[in-house]
């Protein structure tokens, strides 16, 4: 029972810590929006080149 309570409390603590970090990183400018945009553009290019290959 004690281990179950510890695991639930730890899980809640990790979840709360992750949420706080996400909020702080947005305010401090630490988020990776540019990287996400670049990755989505790269994926879009790969998808369009694959569809071009299948049409040829």
Residue frames as a rotation matrix with the C-alpha (Angstrom) as fourth column:
UNK 1
0.570 0.822 0.000 0.00
0.822 -0.570 0.000 0.00
0.000 0.000 -1.000 0.00
UNK 2
0.444 -0.488 -0.751 2.83
0.185 -0.771 0.610 2.36
-0.877 -0.410 -0.252 0.90
UNK 3
-0.641 -0.710 0.293 4.54
0.389 0.028 0.921 1.74
-0.662 0.704 0.258 -2.46
UNK 4
-0.123 0.696 0.707 1.29
0.982 -0.016 0.186 2.47
0.141 0.717 -0.682 -4.30
UNK 5
0.795 0.413 -0.444 0.88
0.519 -0.842 0.148 5.80
-0.313 -0.348 -0.884 -2.53
UNK 6
0.009 -0.888 -0.459 4.50
0.094 -0.456 0.885 6.73
-0.996 -0.051 0.079 -3.26
UNK 7
-0.672 -0.276 0.687 4.12
0.655 0.210 0.726 5.89
-0.345 0.938 0.040 -6.95
UNK 8
0.311 0.860 0.405 0.91
0.935 -0.352 0.030 7.93
0.168 0.369 -0.914 -7.28
UNK 9
0.755 -0.086 -0.651 2.46
0.250 -0.879 0.406 10.92
-0.607 -0.469 -0.642 -5.53
UNK 10
-0.328 -0.943 -0.048 5.61
0.210 -0.123 0.970 10.64
-0.921 0.308 0.239 -7.64
UNK 11
-0.431 0.242 0.870 3.60
0.901 0.171 0.399 10.46
-0.052 0.955 -0.291 -10.85
UNK 12
0.693 0.721 -0.004 1.59
0.721 -0.693 0.028 13.50
0.017 -0.022 -1.000 -9.85
UNK 13
0.468 -0.606 -0.643 4.78
0.120 -0.678 0.725 15.36
-0.876 -0.417 -0.245 -8.98
UNK 14
-0.587 -0.702 0.403 6.42
0.468 0.111 0.877 14.55
-0.661 0.703 0.263 -12.33
UNK 15
-0.061 0.673 0.738 3.30
0.983 -0.090 0.163 15.60
0.176 0.735 -0.655 -14.20
UNK 16
0.846 0.367 -0.387 3.07
0.471 -0.854 0.221 18.87
-0.249 -0.369 -0.895 -12.30
UNK 17
0.081 -0.918 -0.388 6.78
0.145 -0.374 0.916 19.53
-0.986 -0.130 0.103 -12.83
UNK 18
-0.582 -0.263 0.769 6.47
0.753 0.181 0.632 18.96
-0.306 0.948 0.093 -16.57
UNK 19
0.393 0.813 0.431 3.51
0.887 -0.458 0.055 21.33
0.242 0.361 -0.901 -16.81
UNK 20
0.767 -0.180 -0.616 5.38
0.222 -0.827 0.517 24.01
-0.602 -0.533 -0.594 -14.86
UNK 21
-0.318 -0.946 0.059 8.44
0.332 -0.053 0.942 23.58
-0.888 0.319 0.331 -17.08
UNK 22
-0.280 0.279 0.918 6.35
0.958 0.028 0.284 23.99
0.053 0.960 -0.276 -20.24
UNK 23
0.786 0.617 0.015 4.82
0.611 -0.782 0.126 27.21
0.089 -0.090 -0.992 -18.91
UNK 24
0.528 -0.664 -0.529 8.19
0.083 -0.580 0.811 28.58
-0.845 -0.472 -0.251 -17.78
UNK 25
-0.431 -0.745 0.510 9.88
0.597 0.189 0.780 27.70
-0.677 0.640 0.363 -21.06
UNK 26
0.181 0.567 0.803 7.21
0.948 -0.318 0.011 29.59
0.262 0.760 -0.595 -23.00
UNK 27
0.953 0.218 -0.211 7.67
0.281 -0.894 0.349 32.69
-0.112 -0.392 -0.913 -20.84
UNK 28
0.345 -0.909 -0.234 11.47
-0.073 -0.275 0.959 32.51
-0.936 -0.314 -0.162 -20.95
UNK 29
0.574 -0.067 -0.816 11.59
-0.802 -0.246 -0.544 31.79
-0.164 0.967 -0.195 -24.68
UNK 30
-0.441 -0.784 0.437 13.08
-0.690 0.608 0.392 28.33
-0.573 -0.129 -0.809 -24.30
UNK 31
0.389 0.654 0.649 10.49
-0.036 0.715 -0.698 26.52
-0.921 0.248 0.301 -26.39
UNK 32
-0.661 -0.718 0.218 11.50
0.085 0.217 0.972 25.11
-0.746 0.661 -0.082 -29.76
UNK 33
0.434 0.892 -0.129 8.83
-0.001 -0.143 -0.990 26.56
-0.901 0.430 -0.061 -32.05
UNK 34
0.256 -0.410 -0.875 11.35
-0.921 -0.379 -0.092 27.20
-0.294 0.830 -0.475 -34.83
UNK 35
-0.802 -0.577 0.154 12.57
-0.525 0.804 0.278 23.61
-0.284 0.142 -0.948 -34.68
UNK 36
-0.305 0.780 0.547 9.00
0.262 0.621 -0.739 22.31
-0.916 -0.082 -0.394 -34.80
UNK 37
0.599 0.524 -0.605 8.20
-0.371 -0.488 -0.790 24.49
-0.709 0.698 -0.098 -37.82
UNK 38
-0.159 -0.757 -0.634 11.36
-0.976 0.023 0.217 23.37
-0.150 0.653 -0.743 -39.63
UNK 39
-0.840 -0.140 0.524 10.58
-0.173 0.985 -0.014 19.72
-0.514 -0.102 -0.852 -38.93
UNK 40
0.114 0.956 0.269 7.02
0.226 0.238 -0.944 20.06
-0.967 0.169 -0.189 -40.22
UNK 41
0.525 0.004 -0.851 8.25
-0.725 -0.521 -0.450 21.78
-0.445 0.853 -0.271 -43.39
UNK 42
-0.569 -0.801 -0.185 10.82
-0.803 0.493 0.334 19.03
-0.176 0.338 -0.924 -43.91
UNK 43
-0.613 0.433 0.661 8.14
0.166 0.889 -0.428 16.36
-0.773 -0.152 -0.616 -43.45
UNK 44
0.482 0.822 -0.304 5.89
-0.105 -0.291 -0.951 18.20
-0.870 0.490 -0.054 -45.89
UNK 45
0.114 -0.533 -0.838 8.69
-0.969 -0.246 0.025 18.28
-0.219 0.810 -0.545 -48.49
UNK 46
-0.847 -0.449 0.283 9.29
-0.413 0.893 0.180 14.56
-0.333 0.035 -0.942 -48.04
UNK 47
-0.194 0.871 0.451 5.59
0.255 0.489 -0.834 13.83
-0.947 -0.047 -0.317 -48.45
UNK 48
0.625 0.437 -0.647 5.30
-0.438 -0.490 -0.754 15.90
-0.646 0.754 -0.114 -51.63
UNK 49
-0.260 -0.772 -0.580 8.44
-0.958 0.131 0.255 14.33
-0.121 0.622 -0.773 -53.15
UNK 50
-0.793 0.037 0.608 7.05
-0.055 0.990 -0.132 10.84
-0.607 -0.138 -0.783 -52.41
UNK 51
0.248 0.957 0.150 3.76
0.198 0.101 -0.975 11.68
-0.948 0.271 -0.165 -54.08
UNK 52
0.402 -0.203 -0.893 5.64
-0.826 -0.502 -0.257 13.08
-0.396 0.841 -0.369 -57.10
UNK 53
-0.685 -0.728 0.002 7.57
-0.676 0.638 0.369 9.80
-0.270 0.251 -0.930 -57.38
UNK 54
-0.521 0.552 0.651 4.40
0.262 0.829 -0.494 7.71
-0.813 -0.087 -0.576 -57.41
UNK 55
0.527 0.755 -0.389 2.78
-0.133 -0.379 -0.916 9.85
-0.839 0.535 -0.099 -60.11
UNK 56
0.022 -0.616 -0.787 5.74
-0.915 -0.330 0.233 9.54
-0.403 0.715 -0.571 -62.51
